[in-house]
Amino acid sequence: MGHAIELTEEESSILSEIELNQSKLDHDQYKRQGPLVLQLLKSLVDRGAIPEVRLRYWSDPEYQVGRLKASHKGLFERNGQRGDEIYTHPHFLKYLRYFLFGAQLPAGVIAEFDGVVGNPECVSCGDVTDITKGTRRIVREYGLQGEDEEFYRLALDVGLHQWFAKAVRDAVKQVR
């Protein structure tokens, strides 16, 4: 089960001109692709293509699990970016990547995690131990220590309640 969103032909064409890896960009390249990022985002938002949970991850302070109690978007605003400046900032690229493709984890990991969770609509508080235990096993097996934020994103994407997603994130942080 993939978590990438389907793109229109036009969106795919725009994306092909965007380098999502910030470390591969120099200042001039990023300035050139800024308008393309805005064009792609506008198209995605206009047709409601970005999953609601990913938008909440971006804009809802409750989904920011760091020390600062602002949303991911709010952190950009705290640093002085406003409006389109947020979306054309190089650090936004990792959020755009998440909007488009979901968590950055190998397909095998995603499939195994889906198996550990099962039907997210049937998950109850009693399942948290099995889910976190299964997640830690996957992290060890694939050597994914330090990928707690990606597992948090994955847990949200598969439909787990935010409380469970935070428990998954915490479980990954415990793996050494």
MARBA-3410 file (N, C-alpha, C, O; in Angstrom, 1 decimal):
176
0.9,-1.2,0.0,0.0,0.0,0.0,0.9,1.2,0.0,1.6,1.5,1.0 ~ 0.9,2.0,-1.1,1.7,3.2,-1.1,0.9,4.4,-0.5,-0.3,4.4,-0.4 ~ 1.6,5.4,-0.2,1.0,6.5,0.4,1.3,7.8,-0.4,1.0,8.9,0.1 ~ 1.8,7.6,-1.6,1.9,8.8,-2.5,0.6,9.2,-3.0,-0.3,8.4,-3.3 ~ 0.4,10.5,-3.2,-0.8,11.0,-3.8,-0.7,10.9,-5.3,0.4,11.0,-5.9
-1.9,10.8,-6.0,-1.9,10.7,-7.5,-1.8,12.1,-8.0,-2.5,13.1,-7.5 ~ -0.9,12.3,-9.0,-0.7,13.6,-9.6,-1.4,13.7,-10.9,-1.4,12.6,-11.6 ~ -1.8,14.8,-11.3,-2.3,15.0,-12.7,-1.1,15.0,-13.6,0.1,15.1,-13.1 ~ -1.3,15.0,-14.9,-0.2,15.0,-15.8,0.5,16.4,-15.7,1.8,16.4,-15.7 ~ -0.2,17.5,-15.5,0.4,18.8,-15.4,1.2,18.9,-14.1,2.3,19.4,-14.1
0.7,18.3,-13.0,1.4,18.3,-11.7,2.7,17.5,-11.8,3.7,17.9,-11.3 ~ 2.6,16.4,-12.5,3.8,15.5,-12.7,4.9,16.3,-13.5,6.1,16.2,-13.2 ~ 4.4,17.0,-14.5,5.3,17.8,-15.3,6.0,18.9,-14.5,7.2,19.1,-14.6 ~ 5.3,19.6,-13.7,5.8,20.6,-12.8,6.8,20.0,-11.8,7.9,20.5,-11.6 ~ 6.4,18.9,-11.2,7.3,18.2,-10.2,8.6,17.8,-10.8,9.6,17.8,-10.2
8.6,17.4,-12.1,9.8,16.9,-12.8,10.8,18.0,-12.8,12.0,17.8,-13.0 ~ 10.4,19.3,-12.7,11.3,20.4,-12.7,11.7,20.9,-11.4,12.5,21.9,-11.2 ~ 11.3,20.2,-10.3,11.5,20.6,-8.9,12.5,19.6,-8.3,12.3,18.4,-8.3 ~ 13.6,20.1,-7.7,14.5,19.3,-7.0,14.1,19.3,-5.5,14.1,20.4,-4.9 ~ 13.6,18.2,-5.0,13.1,18.1,-3.6,14.2,18.0,-2.6,14.0,18.2,-1.4
15.4,17.6,-3.0,16.5,17.4,-2.1,17.2,18.8,-1.9,18.0,19.2,-2.8 ~ 17.0,19.4,-0.8,17.5,20.7,-0.5,19.0,20.8,-0.6,19.6,21.8,-1.1 ~ 19.7,19.7,-0.2,21.2,19.8,-0.2,21.7,19.8,-1.7,22.9,20.1,-1.8 ~ 20.9,19.5,-2.7,21.4,19.5,-4.0,21.2,20.8,-4.7,21.6,21.0,-5.9 ~ 20.6,21.7,-4.0,20.3,23.0,-4.7,21.3,24.1,-4.3,21.7,24.2,-3.1
21.6,25.0,-5.2,22.3,26.2,-4.9,21.2,27.3,-4.9,20.1,27.1,-5.3 ~ 21.6,28.5,-4.4,20.6,29.6,-4.2,19.9,29.9,-5.5,18.7,30.1,-5.5 ~ 20.6,30.0,-6.6,20.0,30.4,-7.9,19.0,29.3,-8.4,17.9,29.6,-8.9 ~ 19.4,28.0,-8.2,18.4,27.0,-8.6,17.2,27.0,-7.8,16.1,26.9,-8.3 ~ 17.3,27.3,-6.5,16.1,27.3,-5.6,15.2,28.5,-6.0,14.0,28.4,-6.1
15.8,29.6,-6.3,15.0,30.8,-6.7,14.2,30.5,-8.0,13.1,30.9,-8.1 ~ 14.9,29.8,-8.9,14.2,29.4,-10.2,13.0,28.5,-9.9,12.0,28.6,-10.6 ~ 13.1,27.6,-9.0,12.1,26.6,-8.8,11.0,27.1,-7.8,10.0,26.4,-7.7 ~ 11.2,28.1,-7.1,10.2,28.7,-6.2,8.8,28.8,-6.8,7.9,28.4,-6.2 ~ 8.7,29.5,-7.9,7.4,29.6,-8.6,6.8,28.3,-9.0,5.6,28.2,-8.9
7.6,27.3,-9.3,7.1,26.0,-9.6,6.5,25.3,-8.4,5.5,24.7,-8.5 ~ 7.2,25.5,-7.3,6.6,24.9,-6.0,5.3,25.5,-5.7,4.3,24.8,-5.4 ~ 5.2,26.9,-5.9,3.9,27.5,-5.6,2.8,27.0,-6.6,1.7,26.8,-6.2 ~ 3.2,26.9,-7.8,2.2,26.4,-8.9,1.7,25.0,-8.5,0.5,24.7,-8.7 ~ 2.7,24.1,-8.1,2.3,22.8,-7.8,1.4,22.7,-6.6,0.4,22.1,-6.6
1.8,23.5,-5.5,0.9,23.5,-4.3,-0.5,24.0,-4.6,-1.4,23.5,-4.1 ~ -0.6,25.1,-5.4,-1.9,25.7,-5.7,-2.7,24.6,-6.4,-3.9,24.5,-6.1 ~ -2.2,23.9,-7.3,-2.9,22.9,-8.0,-3.4,21.8,-7.1,-4.5,21.3,-7.1 ~ -2.5,21.3,-6.2,-2.8,20.3,-5.2,-3.9,20.7,-4.3,-4.8,20.0,-3.9 ~ -3.8,21.9,-3.8,-4.8,22.5,-2.8,-6.1,22.7,-3.5,-7.2,22.4,-3.0
-6.1,23.3,-4.7,-7.3,23.5,-5.4,-8.2,22.3,-5.7,-9.4,22.3,-5.6 ~ -7.5,21.1,-5.9,-8.3,19.9,-6.1,-8.4,19.0,-4.9,-8.9,17.9,-4.9 ~ -7.9,19.5,-3.7,-8.0,18.8,-2.5,-7.2,17.5,-2.5,-7.7,16.5,-1.9 ~ -6.1,17.5,-3.1,-5.3,16.2,-3.3,-4.4,15.9,-2.1,-4.1,14.7,-1.9 ~ -4.1,16.8,-1.2,-3.2,16.6,-0.1,-4.1,16.0,1.0,-5.1,16.6,1.4
-3.8,14.8,1.5,-4.6,14.2,2.6,-4.7,15.2,3.8,-3.8,15.8,4.2 ~ -5.9,15.2,4.4,-6.2,16.1,5.5,-5.2,15.9,6.7,-4.8,16.9,7.3 ~ -4.8,14.7,6.9,-3.9,14.4,8.0,-2.5,15.1,7.8,-1.8,15.5,8.7 ~ -2.1,15.1,6.5,-0.8,15.8,6.2,-0.9,17.3,6.3,0.0,17.9,6.8 ~ -2.1,17.8,6.0,-2.3,19.3,6.2,-2.3,19.6,7.7,-1.8,20.6,8.1
-2.9,18.7,8.5,-2.9,19.0,9.9,-1.5,18.8,10.5,-1.2,19.6,11.4 ~ -0.8,17.9,10.0,0.6,17.7,10.5,1.4,19.0,10.2,2.2,19.4,11.0 ~ 1.1,19.7,9.1,1.8,20.9,8.8,1.3,22.1,9.6,2.1,23.0,10.0 ~ -0.1,22.2,9.8,-0.6,23.5,10.3,-1.2,23.4,11.7,-1.5,24.5,12.3 ~ -1.3,22.2,12.3,-1.9,22.1,13.7,-0.8,21.9,14.7,0.0,21.0,14.6
-0.7,22.8,15.7,0.3,22.7,16.7,0.3,21.4,17.5,1.3,21.0,18.0 ~ -0.9,20.8,17.6,-1.0,19.5,18.3,-0.2,18.4,17.6,0.1,17.4,18.2 ~ 0.0,18.6,16.3,0.8,17.6,15.5,2.3,17.8,15.5,3.0,17.0,15.0 ~ 2.7,18.9,16.1,4.1,19.2,16.3,4.6,18.6,17.6,4.1,19.0,18.7 ~ 5.4,17.6,17.6,5.8,16.9,18.8,7.1,17.3,19.4,7.6,16.7,20.3
7.6,18.4,18.8,8.9,19.0,19.4,8.7,19.8,20.6,7.6,19.9,21.1 ~ 9.7,20.4,21.1,9.7,21.2,22.3,8.8,22.5,22.1,8.1,23.0,23.0 ~ 8.9,23.1,20.9,8.2,24.3,20.6,6.8,24.0,20.3,6.5,23.2,19.5 ~ 5.9,24.7,20.9,4.5,24.5,20.8,3.9,25.4,19.7,3.0,26.2,19.9 ~ 4.4,25.2,18.5,3.8,25.9,17.3,3.7,24.8,16.3,4.4,23.8,16.3
2.9,25.0,15.3,2.8,24.1,14.2,4.1,24.2,13.4,4.9,25.1,13.6 ~ 4.3,23.2,12.4,5.5,23.3,11.6,5.4,24.6,10.8,6.4,25.3,10.6 ~ 4.2,24.9,10.3,4.0,26.2,9.6,4.3,27.4,10.5,5.0,28.3,10.1 ~ 3.9,27.2,11.7,4.1,28.3,12.7,5.6,28.5,13.0,6.0,29.7,13.3 ~ 6.4,27.5,12.9,7.8,27.7,13.1,8.4,28.6,12.0,9.3,29.4,12.3
7.9,28.4,10.8,8.4,29.3,9.7,8.0,30.7,10.0,8.8,31.6,9.8 ~ 6.7,30.9,10.5,6.3,32.2,10.8,7.1,32.9,11.9,7.3,34.0,11.9 ~ 7.4,32.0,12.9,8.2,32.5,14.0,9.6,33.0,13.5,10.2,33.9,14.1 ~ 10.0,32.4,12.4,11.3,32.8,11.9,11.2,33.9,10.8,12.2,34.2,10.1 ~ 10.0,34.5,10.7,9.9,35.7,9.9,9.3,35.5,8.5,9.1,36.4,7.8
9.0,34.2,8.1,8.4,34.0,6.8,6.9,34.2,6.9,6.3,33.9,7.9 ~ 6.4,34.7,5.8,4.9,35.0,5.7,4.5,34.6,4.3,5.2,34.7,3.3 ~ 3.2,34.1,4.2,2.6,33.8,2.9,3.5,32.9,2.1,3.9,31.9,2.5 ~ 3.6,33.3,0.8,4.4,32.5,-0.2,5.8,32.3,0.2,6.4,31.3,-0.2 ~ 6.4,33.2,1.1,7.8,33.1,1.5,8.0,31.7,2.2,9.1,31.1,2.1
7.0,31.3,2.9,7.1,30.0,3.6,7.3,28.9,2.6,8.2,28.0,2.8 ~ 6.5,28.9,1.6,6.5,27.8,0.6,7.7,27.8,-0.4,8.0,26.8,-1.0 ~ 8.3,29.0,-0.5,9.5,29.1,-1.4,10.8,29.0,-0.6,11.8,29.2,-1.2 ~ 10.7,28.8,0.7,11.9,28.6,1.6,12.4,27.2,1.3,11.7,26.2,1.3 ~ 13.7,27.1,1.3,14.3,25.8,1.0,13.9,24.7,2.0,13.8,23.5,1.7
13.7,25.1,3.3,13.4,24.1,4.3,11.9,23.6,4.2,11.6,22.6,4.8 ~ 11.1,24.2,3.3,9.8,23.7,3.1,9.8,22.4,2.2,8.8,21.7,2.2 ~ 10.8,22.2,1.5,10.9,21.1,0.5,10.6,19.7,1.2,10.0,18.9,0.6 ~ 11.1,19.6,2.5,10.8,18.3,3.1,9.3,18.1,3.4,8.8,17.0,3.5 ~ 8.6,19.2,3.6,7.2,19.1,3.9,6.4,18.8,2.5,5.5,18.1,2.5
6.9,19.5,1.5,6.3,19.2,0.2,6.5,17.8,-0.2,5.6,17.1,-0.7 ~ 7.7,17.2,0.1,7.9,15.8,-0.2,6.9,14.9,0.6,6.4,14.0,0.0 ~ 6.7,15.3,1.8,5.7,14.5,2.7,4.3,14.7,2.1,3.6,13.7,2.0 ~ 3.9,15.9,1.7,2.6,16.1,1.1,2.4,15.1,-0.1,1.4,14.5,-0.3 ~ 3.5,15.0,-0.9,3.4,14.2,-2.1,3.5,12.7,-2.0,2.8,12.0,-2.6
4.4,12.3,-1.1,4.8,10.9,-1.1,4.6,10.2,0.3,4.7,9.0,0.4 ~ 4.3,11.0,1.3,4.1,10.3,2.6,5.5,10.2,3.3,6.5,10.8,2.9 ~ 5.5,9.3,4.3,6.8,9.1,5.0,7.8,8.5,4.1,7.6,7.7,3.2 ~ 9.1,9.0,4.4,10.2,8.5,3.6,10.8,7.3,4.2,11.8,7.4,4.9 ~ 10.2,6.2,3.9,10.7,4.9,4.5,10.6,3.9,3.3,9.8,4.0,2.4
11.4,2.8,3.4,11.4,1.8,2.3,10.0,1.1,2.2,9.3,1.0,3.2 ~ 9.7,0.7,1.0,8.3,0.1,0.8,8.1,-1.1,1.7,7.0,-1.3,2.1 ~ 9.2,-1.9,1.9,9.0,-3.1,2.7,8.7,-2.7,4.2,7.9,-3.4,4.8 ~ 9.3,-1.6,4.6,9.0,-1.1,6.0,7.5,-0.7,6.1,6.8,-1.0,7.1 ~ 7.1,0.0,5.1,5.7,0.5,5.1,4.7,-0.7,5.1,3.8,-0.7,5.8
5.0,-1.7,4.3,4.2,-2.8,4.2,4.1,-3.6,5.5,3.1,-4.0,6.0 ~ 5.3,-3.8,6.1,5.4,-4.5,7.4,4.6,-3.7,8.5,3.9,-4.3,9.3 ~ 4.8,-2.4,8.5,4.1,-1.5,9.5,2.6,-1.6,9.3,1.8,-1.7,10.3 ~ 2.1,-1.6,8.0,0.7,-1.8,7.7,0.2,-3.1,8.3,-0.9,-3.2,8.9 ~ 1.0,-4.1,8.2,0.7,-5.4,8.8,0.6,-5.4,10.3,-0.3,-6.1,10.9
1.5,-4.7,10.9,1.5,-4.6,12.4,0.3,-3.9,12.9,-0.3,-4.3,13.9 ~ -0.1,-2.8,12.2,-1.3,-2.0,12.6,-2.6,-2.8,12.3,-3.5,-2.7,13.1 ~ -2.6,-3.4,11.1,-3.9,-4.0,10.7,-4.9,-2.9,10.3,-4.5,-1.9,9.7 ~ -6.2,-3.1,10.6,-7.2,-2.1,10.3,-7.2,-1.0,11.4,-7.5,-1.3,12.5 ~ -6.8,0.2,11.0,-6.6,1.2,12.0,-8.0,1.6,12.7,-8.0,2.1,13.8
-9.1,1.3,12.0,-10.4,1.6,12.6,-10.7,0.7,13.8,-11.6,1.0,14.6 ~ -10.0,-0.5,13.8,-10.2,-1.4,14.9,-9.2,-1.3,16.0,-9.3,-2.1,17.0 ~ -8.3,-0.4,15.9,-7.2,-0.3,16.9,-7.8,0.4,18.2,-8.5,1.4,18.1 ~ -7.5,-0.2,19.3,-7.9,0.3,20.6,-6.7,0.5,21.5,-5.6,0.1,21.1 ~ -6.9,1.1,22.7,-5.8,1.3,23.6,-5.1,0.1,24.0,-3.9,0.1,24.2
-5.8,-1.0,24.0,-5.2,-2.3,24.3,-4.2,-2.8,23.2,-3.4,-3.7,23.5 ~ -4.2,-2.2,22.1,-3.3,-2.6,21.0,-2.0,-1.8,20.9,-1.1,-2.2,20.2 ~ -1.8,-0.8,21.8,-0.7,0.0,21.7,0.6,-0.7,22.0,1.6,-0.5,21.3 ~ 0.6,-1.7,22.9,1.8,-2.4,23.2,2.2,-3.3,22.0,3.4,-3.3,21.7 ~ 1.3,-3.9,21.4,1.6,-4.8,20.2,2.1,-3.9,19.0,3.1,-4.3,18.4
1.5,-2.8,18.8,1.9,-1.9,17.7,3.3,-1.3,18.0,4.2,-1.3,17.1 ~ 3.6,-0.9,19.2,4.9,-0.3,19.5,6.0,-1.4,19.5,7.1,-1.1,19.1 ~ 5.7,-2.6,20.0,6.6,-3.7,20.0,7.0,-4.1,18.5,8.1,-4.3,18.2 ~ 5.9,-4.2,17.7,6.1,-4.5,16.3,6.9,-3.4,15.6,7.8,-3.7,14.7 ~ 6.7,-2.1,15.9,7.4,-1.0,15.3,8.9,-1.1,15.7,9.8,-0.9,14.8
9.2,-1.3,17.0,10.6,-1.4,17.4,11.3,-2.6,16.7,12.5,-2.5,16.3 ~ 10.6,-3.7,16.5,11.2,-4.8,15.7,11.6,-4.4,14.3,12.7,-4.7,13.8 ~ 10.6,-3.7,13.7,10.9,-3.2,12.3,12.1,-2.3,12.3,12.9,-2.4,11.4 ~ 12.1,-1.4,13.2,13.2,-0.4,13.3,14.6,-1.1,13.4,15.6,-0.8,12.7 ~ 14.7,-2.1,14.3,15.9,-2.9,14.5,16.3,-3.7,13.2,17.4,-3.7,12.8
15.3,-4.3,12.7,15.5,-5.2,11.5,16.0,-4.4,10.3,16.9,-4.9,9.6 ~ 15.5,-3.2,10.1,15.9,-2.4,9.0,17.0,-1.3,9.3,17.4,-0.6,8.4 ~ 17.4,-1.3,10.6,18.4,-0.3,11.0,17.9,1.1,10.8,18.7,2.0,10.3 ~ 16.7,1.4,11.3,16.1,2.7,11.1,16.1,3.5,12.3,15.2,4.4,12.5 ~ 17.0,3.3,13.2,17.1,4.2,14.4,17.2,5.6,14.0,17.9,5.9,13.1
16.5,6.5,14.7,16.6,7.9,14.4,15.5,8.4,13.4,15.4,9.5,13.1 ~ 14.7,7.4,12.9,13.7,7.8,11.9,12.3,8.0,12.6,11.3,7.7,12.0 ~ 12.3,8.4,13.8,11.1,8.6,14.6,10.1,9.5,13.9,8.9,9.2,14.0 ~ 10.5,10.6,13.3,9.5,11.5,12.7,8.9,10.8,11.5,7.7,11.0,11.2 ~ 9.7,10.0,10.7,9.1,9.3,9.6,8.1,8.3,10.0,7.1,8.1,9.4
8.4,7.6,11.1,7.4,6.6,11.6,6.1,7.3,12.1,5.0,6.8,12.0 ~ 6.3,8.5,12.7,5.2,9.3,13.2,4.3,9.6,12.0,3.1,9.5,12.0 ~ 4.9,10.1,10.9,4.2,10.5,9.7,3.5,9.2,9.1,2.3,9.3,8.7 ~ 4.2,8.1,9.1,3.6,6.9,8.6,2.4,6.4,9.4,1.4,6.1,8.9 ~ 2.5,6.5,10.7,1.4,6.1,11.6,0.2,7.0,11.3,-0.9,6.5,11.3
0.4,8.3,11.1,-0.7,9.2,10.8,-1.3,8.8,9.4,-2.5,8.8,9.2 ~ -0.4,8.5,8.4,-0.8,8.2,7.1,-1.7,6.9,7.0,-2.6,6.8,6.2 ~ -1.3,5.9,7.9,-2.1,4.7,7.8,-3.4,4.8,8.6,-4.3,3.9,8.5 ~ -3.7,6.0,9.2,-5.0,6.2,9.8,-5.0,6.0,11.3,-6.1,6.0,11.9 ~ -3.8,5.9,12.0,-3.8,5.8,13.4,-4.2,7.2,14.0,-3.8,8.2,13.5
-4.9,7.2,15.1,-5.1,8.4,15.9,-3.8,9.0,16.3,-2.8,8.3,16.4 ~ -3.8,10.3,16.4,-2.6,11.0,16.7,-1.9,10.5,18.0,-0.7,10.5,18.1 ~ -2.7,10.1,19.0,-2.1,9.6,20.3,-1.3,8.4,20.0,-0.2,8.2,20.5 ~ -1.8,7.5,19.1,-1.1,6.2,18.8,0.1,6.6,17.9,1.2,6.0,18.1 ~ 0.0,7.6,17.1,1.1,8.0,16.2,2.3,8.5,17.1,3.4,8.2,16.9
1.9,9.2,18.2,3.0,9.7,19.1,3.6,8.5,19.8,4.8,8.5,20.1 ~ 2.8,7.5,20.2,3.3,6.3,20.9,4.3,5.6,20.0,5.3,5.1,20.4 ~ 4.0,5.5,18.7,4.9,4.9,17.7,6.2,5.7,17.6,7.3,5.1,17.6 ~ 6.1,7.0,17.5,7.2,7.9,17.5,8.1,7.6,18.7,9.4,7.5,18.6 ~ 7.5,7.6,19.9,8.3,7.4,21.1,8.9,6.1,21.1,10.1,5.9,21.6
8.3,5.0,20.6,8.8,3.7,20.6,10.1,3.7,19.7,11.1,3.0,20.0 ~ 10.0,4.4,18.6,11.2,4.4,17.7,12.3,5.1,18.3,13.5,4.7,18.2 ~ 12.1,6.2,19.1,13.1,6.9,19.8,13.8,6.1,20.8,15.0,6.3,21.1 ~ 13.1,5.0,21.3,13.7,4.2,22.4,14.7,3.2,21.8,15.5,2.6,22.5 ~ 14.6,2.9,20.5,15.5,1.9,19.9,16.9,2.4,19.8,17.1,3.5,19.2
17.8,1.7,20.3,19.3,2.1,20.2,20.0,1.2,19.2,21.2,1.4,19.0
END
